[in-house]
Amino acid sequence: MPLAEDIVQSVRIPNPPMAPTAQVDMASMPLCVDLDGTLIRTDLLLESFVAVMAARPWLLLLVPLWLLRGKAFLKSRLADRFELHPALLPYDQRVLDYVAAQKAQGRTVALVTAANQRLARQVADHLGLFDIVMASDARHNLGGRNKAAALVERFGAFEYIGNGRTDLAVWRNAARVTVANPSRGLRPGTLRRHLSRAPDLLFPRPDRAWKGLAKALRPHQWSKNLLVFVPIITANQLGNLPAWGHAALAFASFCATASAIYIINDLTDLAADRAHPRKRRRPFASGAIPLSLPVLALGPVLLILGLAGAAISGVALALGLYAAASLTYSLWLKKLPLVDVFTLAFLYVSRMIVGGLATGFVLSLWLLGFSAFLFLALAMVKRVAELQATEAKGSVKRRGYHTQDAPMLTTMGVASSFAASVLLTLYVQSDEVAARYSAPYVLWLLVPLILFWQLRLWLSTSRGYMHDDPIVYSGRDWVSWLVSACAVVLMAVAGHVSPFHLGPLWGG
């Protein structure tokens, strides 16, 4: 049957009582399916808003003007600027299977959505299941009572699959009620109270929201923020409790800020994550956390909390610069080859700088140089691992690299590892180390130890064992833990620190 598209105007109709299912011939009754939150576990309006604002943030100034002309006009303007990838959307397989089975029985199947017609048509063309598409245009928003009026006018009796409170007006006029992924406000009792009957068919929402939210914060990535404690260790001030307190507050501020940026990055990178063999399982990309206004507000709220904590510890400006650089990286710089890895290295080093500012222990130029090359090498490891994990040939989505770039990136990364070792050597023999440590010659053992760790990471990467984030990989690698323990012992011995007494230490 050819695909048709109906755009309807707003019509107010009464809410007649629903006809009992038994009195309706199922085979002749059209099946009408909602899109956002029902057929797909996301909201195309919010997705288009985030994607368009990330690519062209200046358009945010026009959003209020578009909204003044109506929600349908806003949807239309966003859809015109949004590149949708229907094959990558998080579909609810249960709903898809049900729709396919009903279509196989000869029923007419309609996609009826408040989403913009351009996006609805792309989804329908991709699936090839729908005989009719009814959606919003630039003038009329096909939602709530408008949708109910359109369906009654066209079909009379129909089955409707929806998920939210705005669908109550449609269900009241439907001969058969099917609920998929009901929103939090649509408990079974709520549905019975509003509809005077229970749903004929229910596809319950998977109860994964809190688990998904915890995963979206990425607490396992907070290990990177332990770098704020490095200035205390390198200054041989392990017994300085006030310094640890300031560093702990800076650490908590970094964790809140980093989680905010992870959320913002995930929301602006949905298409790329869905195309990635592993990242497609992230909470937002997979639909485990449906998009909503509170979800969009979560990132900014965490960012404000992080900056507030930084203000208390006196590093608000430094953390603000880190947040700005990280957001710029997430939105634009990550698309630029080589610029992205240098930015990542800077973001790592900035954690140490903030730790030094919070504790009052300024890092030496030698140590900063060593850290810069070390983290540049780790950023190269991350990119090489991503290239190896990418199955499709050609450019990696939003990265600017090609699969054939992996050998060159490996060469540059290994060179950075050796450069880091040379700078570590210069730092170990510096006057600063001699002044702070009683036995600085012990620290020479750090040079081969750190070089061994880096080369092992590169060997793991070349063999395809590397997680695409080397810091996370190291956190799960027993050899990396052993190397870290040995490094701490060497620094303790060099400073004549007893493992049974961590009182005030002698320092330069």
C-alpha positions in Angstrom: 0.0 0.0 0.0 1.5 3.4 -0.9 2.8 5.6 1.9 0.5 8.6 2.6 0.9 11.5 4.9 -1.9 13.4 6.6 -1.4 16.8 8.3 -4.4 17.8 10.3 -5.6 21.0 11.9 -6.6 21.4 15.5 -10.1 20.1 16.2 -11.8 19.9 19.5 -14.0 16.9 20.0 -15.8 15.4 22.9 -14.5 12.3 24.7 -16.9 9.5 23.9 -16.6 6.3 26.0 -14.4 3.7 24.6 -16.0 0.8 22.8 -15.3 -2.6 24.2 -12.7 -4.5 22.3 -14.9 -7.5 21.8 -17.3 -5.4 19.7 -14.6 -4.4 17.2 -13.3 -6.4 14.4 -9.5 -6.4 15.1 -8.6 -7.3 11.5 -10.4 -4.2 10.1 -9.3 -1.8 12.9 -6.2 0.3 12.1 -3.2 0.1 14.4 -1.9 3.6 15.3 1.6 3.8 16.8 3.1 6.8 18.6 6.8 7.5 17.9 8.6 9.3 20.7 8.9 7.2 23.9 6.9 4.4 22.3 8.4 3.1 19.1 11.7 4.6 20.0 13.2 5.1 23.5 14.0 8.8 22.9 12.4 12.1 22.0 13.2 13.5 18.6 12.3 17.1 19.6 14.8 17.1 22.4 17.4 15.2 20.3 17.1 17.7 17.5 17.3 20.6 19.9 20.5 19.3 21.5 22.1 18.4 18.1 21.3 21.8 16.5 22.4 23.8 19.5 25.6 21.9 19.8 26.5 22.5 16.1 25.2 26.1 15.9 24.9 27.5 19.5 24.1 31.0 18.2 20.7 29.6 17.1 19.7 29.4 20.8 18.9 33.1 20.5 16.2 32.3 17.9 14.5 29.5 19.9 12.3 31.8 21.9 11.2 33.5 18.7 10.4 30.2 17.1 8.5 29.1 20.2 6.4 32.2 20.1 5.0 31.0 16.8 4.1 27.7 18.4 5.6 24.4 19.3 4.9 23.0 15.8 6.9 25.9 14.2 9.8 25.2 16.6 9.8 21.5 15.7 9.8 22.4 12.0 12.8 24.7 12.3 14.8 22.2 14.3 14.0 19.4 12.0 15.2 21.4 9.0 18.6 21.7 10.6 18.8 18.2 12.1 20.4 15.2 10.5 18.5 12.1 11.6 20.0 8.6 11.3 16.9 6.4 11.6 18.9 3.1 11.5 20.7 4.1 14.7 17.7 5.1 16.8 17.0 3.0 19.9 13.8 1.2 18.9 11.7 -0.8 21.3 12.0 -4.3 19.8 8.8 -5.4 21.5 6.7 -2.7 19.9 8.4 -3.4 16.5 7.6 -7.1 16.7 4.0 -6.4 17.6 3.5 -3.9 14.8 5.1 -6.3 12.3 2.9 -9.2 13.5 -0.2 -7.1 13.1 0.8 -5.9 9.7 1.4 -9.5 8.6 -2.2 -10.2 9.6 -3.4 -7.6 7.1 -4.1 -4.7 9.4 -3.5 -1.1 8.4 -0.6 0.3 10.3 -0.2 4.1 10.9 2.6 6.1 12.4 0.9 8.9 14.3 3.2 11.2 16.0 3.6 14.8 17.2 7.1 14.8 15.8 7.8 16.8 12.7 6.6 15.2 9.4 10.1 15.2 7.9 11.6 13.1 10.8 8.5 10.9 11.0 8.7 10.1 7.2 12.4 9.2 7.5 11.6 6.7 10.3 8.7 5.2 8.4 10.8 4.9 5.2 13.5 3.1 7.1 11.3 0.6 8.8 9.0 0.0 5.8 6.1 -1.0 8.2 3.7 1.9 8.0 1.0 2.4 5.4 0.1 5.9 6.7 2.1 8.6 8.4 0.4 11.3 10.4 2.7 14.0 11.9 3.1 17.7 12.7 3.8 20.3 10.2 5.1 23.9 10.7 1.6 25.1 11.6 -0.2 22.3 13.4 1.1 20.2 16.3 -0.4 16.7 16.2 -0.4 15.9 19.9 -2.9 15.2 22.6 -6.5 16.2 21.7 -5.4 17.2 18.2 -4.1 13.7 17.6 -7.3 12.2 19.0 -9.5 14.4 16.8 -7.4 13.4 13.7 -7.7 9.7 14.4 -11.4 9.7 15.2 -12.1 11.7 12.0 -10.0 9.4 9.8 -10.6 5.9 11.3 -13.5 6.0 13.8 -12.4 2.9 15.7 -8.7 2.3 16.1 -6.0 0.8 18.4 -3.5 3.2 19.7 0.0 2.5 21.2 1.3 5.4 23.3 3.3 6.0 26.5 2.7 9.4 28.1 0.1 11.6 29.8 -0.5 13.5 26.5 -1.8 10.2 25.1 -4.7 10.0 27.6 -6.9 12.0 25.2 -6.2 9.6 22.4 -6.8 6.5 24.6 -10.2 7.8 25.7 -11.2 7.8 22.1 -9.6 4.5 21.1 -11.3 1.2 20.8 -8.3 -0.7 22.0 -5.7 0.7 24.4 -2.1 -0.4 24.2 0.6 1.1 26.5 4.3 0.9 25.9 7.0 2.2 28.2 4.5 4.2 30.4 5.9 7.3 31.9 6.4 7.6 35.6 3.1 9.4 36.0 1.1 6.6 34.3 0.9 3.9 37.0 -1.8 1.2 36.4 -4.1 2.8 38.9 -3.7 6.2 37.2 -4.6 4.7 33.9 -7.7 3.0 35.3 -8.8 6.3 36.9 -8.4 8.3 33.7 -9.6 5.7 31.3 -12.2 3.8 33.4 -10.6 0.6 32.3 -7.2 -1.2 32.2 -5.1 -1.3 29.1 -5.8 -4.1 26.7 -2.0 -4.6 26.2 0.9 -3.4 28.2 4.6 -3.3 27.4 6.1 -2.3 30.8 9.0 0.1 31.0 12.3 -1.6 31.9 13.2 -0.4 35.3 16.7 0.7 34.5 16.6 4.5 34.9 18.5 4.8 38.2 21.1 2.3 37.1 21.5 4.1 33.8 21.8 7.5 35.5 24.6 6.2 37.7 26.3 4.8 34.7 25.9 8.1 32.8 27.8 9.9 35.6 30.7 7.6 34.9 32.1 7.3 38.4 34.7 4.9 37.1 36.2 7.9 35.3 36.7 9.8 38.5 40.0 8.0 39.0 41.5 10.6 36.6 40.7 13.3 39.1 43.1 11.7 41.6 45.7 13.7 39.8 44.8 16.7 42.0 46.6 14.8 44.8 49.9 14.5 42.8 51.3 17.9 44.0 51.1 16.7 47.7 53.0 13.5 46.8 55.7 15.2 44.7 56.1 17.9 47.4 56.8 15.1 49.9 53.9 16.5 52.1 51.9 13.3 52.8 51.3 14.4 56.4 49.9 17.8 55.6 46.3 17.3 56.5 45.1 20.8 55.5 46.5 20.2 52.1 44.7 16.9 51.8 41.4 18.6 52.8 41.8 21.3 50.1 42.8 18.6 47.5 39.8 16.5 48.5 37.4 19.4 47.9 39.1 20.1 44.6 38.7 16.4 43.8 34.9 16.4 44.5 34.5 19.6 42.4 36.3 17.9 39.5 34.1 14.8 39.8 30.9 16.9 39.7 32.3 19.0 36.8 33.5 15.9 34.9 30.2 14.1 35.3 28.4 17.2 34.0 30.6 17.3 30.9 30.3 13.6 30.3 26.5 14.0 30.3 26.7 17.0 28.0 29.1 15.1 25.7 26.9 12.0 25.6 23.8 14.1 24.7 25.6 16.0 21.9 27.3 12.8 20.6 24.3 10.5 20.3 24.6 9.6 16.6 28.3 8.9 16.9 27.8 6.8 20.1 25.1 4.7 18.4 27.4 4.0 15.5 30.1 2.8 17.9 30.3 -0.9 18.7 30.6 -0.3 22.4 29.4 3.2 23.1 26.0 2.4 21.6 25.2 0.8 25.0 25.6 4.0 26.9 22.5 5.1 28.8 21.4 8.0 26.5 22.4 6.3 23.2 20.6 3.1 24.1 17.5 4.8 25.4 18.0 3.3 28.9 17.5 6.9 30.1 14.8 8.5 28.0 15.4 12.2 27.1 13.4 14.7 29.1 13.8 18.3 30.3 15.1 17.2 33.8 17.7 15.0 32.1 18.8 18.0 29.9 19.1 20.1 33.1 21.2 17.5 34.9 24.5 18.5 33.3 24.2 22.2 34.0 23.2 21.6 37.6 26.2 19.4 38.2 28.4 22.0 36.6 27.2 24.7 38.9 27.8 22.4 41.9 31.3 21.7 40.8 32.1 25.3 40.3 30.6 26.2 43.7 32.9 23.6 45.4 35.9 25.0 43.5 35.1 28.5 44.7 35.3 27.3 48.3 38.7 25.8 47.7 39.9 28.9 45.8 40.3 27.3 42.3 37.0 28.4 40.7 38.8 30.2 37.9 41.1 27.3 37.1 38.3 24.8 37.2 36.1 27.1 35.1 38.9 27.2 32.4 39.1 23.4 32.5 35.3 23.1 32.1 35.3 25.6 29.2 38.2 23.7 27.5 36.5 20.4 28.1 33.1 21.6 26.7 34.9 23.1 23.7 36.6 19.7 23.2 33.3 17.8 23.4 31.5 20.1 21.0 34.2 21.0 18.4 37.8 20.2 19.1 37.3 16.4 19.2 36.5 16.6 15.5 40.0 17.9 14.6 42.8 15.4 14.2 45.8 16.0 16.5 44.1 19.0 18.0 42.0 16.5 20.0 44.8 14.6 21.5 46.7 17.8 22.5 43.5 19.1 24.1 43.1 15.8 26.0 46.7 16.0 27.3 46.0 19.6 28.5 42.9 18.5 30.3 44.9 15.8 32.2 47.6 18.2 33.1 45.1 20.9 34.2 44.0 18.5 37.0 47.5 18.6 38.4 47.7 22.3 38.1 44.4 22.8 39.9 45.6 20.4 42.6 48.8 22.5 43.0 46.7 25.7 43.3 44.4 24.2 45.9 47.2 22.9 48.1 49.8 25.6 47.5 52.4 23.2 46.1 53.3 24.5 42.6 54.5 21.9 40.2 57.9 22.4 38.6 58.3 22.9 34.9 60.1 19.6 34.5 57.2 17.7 36.1 54.7 19.6 34.0 56.7 18.7 30.9 56.9 15.1 31.9 53.1 15.0 32.5 52.3 16.7 29.2 54.2 14.1 27.2 52.9 11.3 29.3 49.2 12.3 28.8 49.8 13.0 25.2 50.9 9.4 24.8 47.9 8.2 26.7 45.6 10.3 24.4 47.3 8.6 21.4 46.6 5.2 23.0 43.0 6.2 23.2 42.7 7.2 19.6 44.6 4.1 18.3 42.3 1.8 20.3 39.2 3.5 18.9 40.5 3.1 15.4 41.2 -0.6 16.0 37.7 -1.1 17.4 36.0 0.6 14.5 34.8 -2.0 12.1 33.7 0.4 9.3 36.4 1.7 7.0 37.1 5.4 6.3 36.6 8.3 8.7 35.5 7.7 12.2 32.4 9.6 13.1 33.2 13.0 14.6 36.9 12.2 14.9 38.5 13.2 11.6 40.8 10.1 11.6 41.0 7.2 9.1 41.7 3.6 10.0 45.0 3.8 8.1 46.2 6.6 10.5 46.7 4.1 13.4 50.4 3.3 12.6 51.3 7.0 12.4 49.5 7.7 15.7 51.2 4.8 17.3 54.6 6.1 16.2 53.9 9.6 17.5 52.5 8.1 20.8 55.5 5.9 21.5 57.8 8.9 20.8 55.8 10.8 23.3 56.3 8.0 25.9 60.1 8.2 25.5 60.0 12.0 25.6 58.1 11.7 28.9 60.8 9.4 30.3 63.6 11.8 29.3 61.8 14.7 31.1 61.2 12.5 34.1 65.0 11.9 34.2 65.6 15.6 34.1 63.1 16.1 36.9 64.6 13.5 39.1 68.0 15.1 39.0 66.7 18.6 39.4 67.6 20.8 42.4 63.9 20.8 43.5 63.9 17.0 44.0 67.2 17.2 45.8 65.8 19.8 48.2 62.6 17.8 48.9 63.9 14.3 49.3 66.5 12.8 51.6 67.5 10.1 49.1 66.6 11.5 45.6 68.8 8.8 43.9 66.1 6.3 44.7 63.7 8.1 42.4 65.9 7.1 39.4 64.1 3.8 39.5 60.9 5.6 38.6 62.2 6.2 35.1 62.4 2.6 33.9 59.3 1.7 35.9 57.1 4.4 34.2 58.6 3.6 30.8 57.8 -0.1 31.3 54.2 0.8 32.1 53.8 3.0 29.1 55.3 0.5 26.7 53.1 -2.3 28.1 50.1 -0.1 27.4 51.3 0.2 23.8 51.9 -3.5 23.5 48.4 -4.2 24.8 47.0 -1.7 22.3 48.8 -3.3 19.4 47.4 -6.7 20.4 43.8 -5.3 20.6 43.4 -5.7 24.3 43.1 -2.0 25.1 39.9 -0.5 26.4 39.4 2.8 24.4 40.3 4.7 27.6 43.8 3.8 28.9 43.0 5.2 32.4 40.0 3.0 32.8 42.0 0.1 31.4 44.8 0.7 33.9 42.3 0.9 36.8 41.3 -2.7 36.0 44.8 -4.0 35.2 46.7 -5.6 38.1 50.1 -4.8 36.5 49.2 -1.1 36.5 48.3 -1.4 40.2 51.6 -3.0 40.9 53.5 -0.3 39.1 51.6 2.3 41.0 52.3 0.7 44.3 56.0 0.4 43.5 56.1 4.1 42.5 54.5 5.1 45.8 57.0 2.9 47.7 60.0 4.4 45.9 58.8 7.9 46.6 58.2 7.0 50.3 61.7 5.5 50.6 63.3 8.5 48.8 61.6 10.8 51.4 62.4 8.5 54.3 58.7 7.9 55.0 57.9 5.1 57.4 54.8 3.0 56.4 53.7 3.1 60.1 54.0 6.9 60.6 52.7 9.6 58.2 53.3 12.6 60.5 54.6 15.9 59.3 57.4 15.3 56.8 60.6 17.0 56.2 60.5 19.1 53.1 62.5 21.7 51.3 
